[in-house]
Amino acid sequence: MVDLAVDFGMINADNIEQLKKINEACFPVTYKPSFYDDMAKKQDENLCKFAYFNGFAVGAICTRIEAIPDCPGRNRIYIMTLGVLAAYRNHGIGSKLVSSVLDYIESEKNGKFSTVDEIMLHVQTSNVDAINFYEGKFGFRKGELVENYYKRIDPPHCYILRKEISR
């Protein structure tokens, strides 16, 4: 399919309802109000953003910086959500969202993100399309299986996908 030209925009308190609508349409889980409160307060539009097509929010990516357990002083970028509305999938929008975050991390890996060693996410074991997307397009590697990670969806298991940041 043809790639669509998109613009990126910041997620904030004025448009957080758009993020809720995208997530409700894209994911089999419901995110708590605290998730949206946190996203509305984020100040770095390069890590959490909308993709707009013709002025409409059609996708979003939300990430956070978190400490790596057992590695004092070291961090990772965790991809919490990546969603594109069904009518706009397979037009390169998800790829552009992920690429924009990866490019930003790469550009700041020796500065703002000098303590960031990897990018990580959880993917439901049955979501083969997502696994292939991250592995095939971006070089993520499928890691350990986490049993019963999800509480209200079946199957409840997920894989951890990781991509190391090269220095």
C-alpha positions in Angstrom: 0.0 0.0 0.0 1.0 3.6 -0.4 2.7 5.4 2.5 0.7 8.3 3.7 2.3 11.7 4.6 1.7 12.4 8.3 2.6 15.2 10.6 3.5 14.6 14.3 2.0 16.5 17.2 2.4 16.6 20.9 0.1 14.8 23.3 -1.2 17.1 26.0 -4.1 17.9 28.3 -6.0 19.6 25.5 -6.0 16.6 23.2 -5.7 13.6 25.6 -9.2 12.5 24.6 -7.9 11.7 21.1 -5.4 9.4 22.6 -8.1 7.6 24.6 -10.1 7.1 21.4 -7.1 5.7 19.5 -6.2 3.4 22.3 -9.8 2.2 22.7 -10.0 1.4 19.0 -6.6 -0.3 18.8 -6.1 -2.3 22.0 -8.0 -5.1 23.8 -7.2 -3.6 27.2 -8.4 -0.4 28.9 -5.9 2.0 30.3 -6.4 3.6 33.6 -7.0 7.3 34.0 -3.6 7.6 35.6 -2.0 6.5 32.3 -3.7 9.4 30.5 -2.9 11.8 33.3 0.8 10.9 32.9 0.7 11.2 29.1 -0.9 14.6 29.3 1.9 15.9 31.6 4.8 14.6 29.4 6.8 17.5 28.0 8.9 15.6 25.4 6.9 15.5 22.2 9.7 13.4 20.7 8.9 10.4 22.9 5.1 10.6 23.0 3.3 11.9 20.0 0.3 11.7 17.6 0.5 11.0 13.9 -1.9 13.3 12.0 -3.2 12.7 8.5 -5.2 15.6 6.9 -5.4 17.1 10.4 -6.9 14.1 12.1 -5.1 12.0 14.8 -4.8 8.5 13.2 -2.1 7.0 15.4 0.0 7.5 18.5 3.1 6.3 20.2 3.7 6.6 24.0 7.0 5.8 25.6 8.7 6.4 28.9 12.2 6.3 30.3 12.6 3.7 33.1 15.5 2.3 35.1 16.9 -1.1 34.1 16.6 -3.4 37.2 20.0 -4.6 38.5 21.9 -2.0 36.5 22.3 1.1 38.7 22.4 4.3 36.7 21.3 2.6 33.4 17.9 3.2 31.7 15.8 2.1 28.8 13.0 3.5 26.7 9.9 1.5 27.2 7.3 1.6 24.4 4.0 1.5 26.3 1.7 1.9 23.3 1.8 2.1 19.5 -1.5 2.3 17.8 -2.8 3.2 14.4 -6.5 3.3 13.6 -7.5 0.3 11.4 -8.4 2.3 8.3 -4.9 3.8 8.3 -2.8 0.7 8.9 -0.4 -0.6 6.3 0.4 2.9 5.1 3.7 3.3 7.0 2.2 5.4 9.8 3.3 3.0 12.6 6.7 2.7 11.0 7.0 6.5 10.9 6.0 6.8 14.6 8.6 4.2 15.7 11.3 5.6 13.4 10.8 9.1 14.7 11.4 7.9 18.3 14.4 5.7 17.3 15.9 8.6 15.3 15.5 11.0 18.3 17.1 8.5 20.7 20.0 7.9 18.2 20.5 11.7 17.8 20.8 12.1 21.6 22.5 8.8 22.6 25.6 10.6 23.6 23.8 13.5 25.3 20.3 13.4 26.8 20.1 9.6 26.4 23.7 8.7 27.4 22.4 6.4 30.1 19.8 4.6 27.9 21.0 1.2 26.8 17.9 -0.3 25.1 14.4 0.1 23.9 11.9 -2.5 25.2 8.3 -3.4 24.9 5.9 -6.3 25.7 3.9 -8.0 22.9 1.1 -10.5 23.3 2.3 -13.9 22.2 -0.5 -14.2 19.6 0.3 -10.8 18.0 2.5 -12.2 15.3 2.1 -9.1 13.1 3.5 -6.9 15.9 6.4 -9.3 16.5 7.2 -9.4 12.8 6.9 -5.6 12.6 9.4 -4.8 15.4 11.8 -7.6 14.4 11.6 -7.2 10.7 11.6 -3.4 10.3 13.6 -2.3 13.3 15.8 -5.1 14.5 14.2 -5.8 17.8 14.9 -9.3 19.2 12.3 -11.5 20.8 13.4 -12.3 24.4 11.8 -14.1 27.3 8.3 -15.3 27.6 6.3 -13.6 30.4 3.5 -15.9 31.5 0.2 -14.3 32.7 1.4 -10.7 32.0 -2.1 -9.6 30.8 -4.9 -10.0 33.3 -8.0 -9.6 31.1 -7.1 -10.9 27.6 -6.4 -14.3 26.1 -3.7 -15.4 25.7 -2.4 -13.7 28.8 1.3 -14.3 27.9 3.7 -11.9 26.2 7.2 -11.7 24.8 9.7 -9.0 25.7 11.2 -7.4 22.6 14.4 -5.5 22.9 16.6 -3.4 20.8 20.1 -2.4 22.0 21.3 1.1 21.5 24.7 0.9 19.8 27.4 3.3 20.8 
